[in-house]
């Protein structure tokens, strides 16, 4: 399946085709509001502000599969992201990234960029995928990898 043929659901329940982000470098992140890595929202927002005008789009997917650290509904998640971290990049509807209810986008990402030792599962909140404009290069980053550590890879993809 072609990457741009996927659609995702935004926090208002509307379908968003990934083709809307054609010709953008994408940073896709599964997030949670009550995780030790939640302060990474600040770093993600800083990347967004720095690189959005050059073609970076960040898309967050809240997920409650790891320690039940995203218990709120979509409205509560939006409010938290806006009020606590002043997030301006898209935060989509809550999803599953592992298991039988995994959204198709995450099935694709996990196969395209397996984790350590070829594992496909997402290990925890704030696993990141960087996707090139042509969708041929997809890199996976661990939850502990801070957003600012991705700068050189983002710059390289923006300049490809």
Buried (B, 14 or more C-beta within 10 A) or exposed (E): EEBEEBBBBBBEEEEBEBEEBEEBBBBBBBBBBBBBBBEBBBBBBEBBEBBBEEBBBBBBBBBBBBEEBBEBEBEBBBEBBEEEBEBEBBBBBBBBBBEEEBBEBBBBBBEBBEBEEEEBEBEBBBBBBBBBBEBEBBBBBEBEBBBEEBBEBBBEBBEE
